[in-house]
Every structure is written in structure tokens, then in C-alpha cells.
Amino acid sequence: MTVKVNGKEEVLEKEISLLQFLQSKNIDLDVVVVEYNYDIVQRDKWGEITLKEGDNLEVLQFVGGG
């Protein structure tokens, strides 16, 4: 199954939740916002979304600076 993540295609071996996907990438869940198929998804819904063929994800990470 292929999904697009930040503009790049990624192949997944099986269906997984959005939360499982983010965890598998070692992403700090406290500092990201996720757009799933062009809609911002609330953090408490990540475990309810199962990634499917052709889905589009944008994972945006907050960074501090000065």
C-alpha cells in the first residue's frame, strides 16, 4: 500500500493507524500537527484513523528559535 507523506511516496506493508505510523517514525508527538487528506486532525483522533491506499499526509513539526 502506498501513501504520500510530505510529498514523497511511502510503501506500507500493512494497514496501520495514523498514530502507529507516527510512532514507527519516532516522531515526537508533542510537537507535530498532522494534515490527513488535506484536513488537520486533532491529536485524540490519530488512533482512530487507519491509513489507506492513496492517503496524503503532511506532518508539520514545531521548532523553536530566536
N, C-alpha and C positions, 0 to 999 in steps of 0.2 A: 504494500500500500504506500502511496506517495502523498506527502503533504508538503506545502510550501511554508518555510519558516524564514522570516525576514528576507524574503525574495529568493531564497535558494531551496531547491527541491531536496527533500529528505525522505529516505525509504524507511518505513517502519515494518517490522516483521509481523506484528500482530496489533489488534485494536487495543489501545490503552487510553486511559483518561488523560485529559489535559494536565491534571496535577501530576500524574505518574510521569508524563513526558518531561515536564519541567524538572521534577526531581531527578530523573535519569540524566539530565544535562548539568546537574549540580548547580542549578541557578538559585541564587539567594532569593527566596520567595518574598522576603520582606521589602525588597527594593525594586520590584518589577510591576509593570502593568501589562496585561495581555489583551490584544485585539484578536478575536476569533471570528473569522469570516466577516471582517470589517465592522464588528461591534465590540466595544470594550466589555469585558466580562468581569463581574465582581469576583473577588478572591474566594468567597464562600461557595461559588458555583463551579470552581475548577474541577472538583472531584466528580461532578455530575455530567460533565461533557466528555463524550467518547469521540476521539479523533477518527475521522473517516477519510476515505479516498478523496483527494482533491481539496481538502480543507486548507485554509490560508491562515497562518498565524503571524502576528507581529509581536515580538517580545521586546518591550522597552524597559531599560534599566535606568534608574535614577542614579546620578553620580553627584557628589558634592565637589565644590571647588571654590576658588576665590580669586 
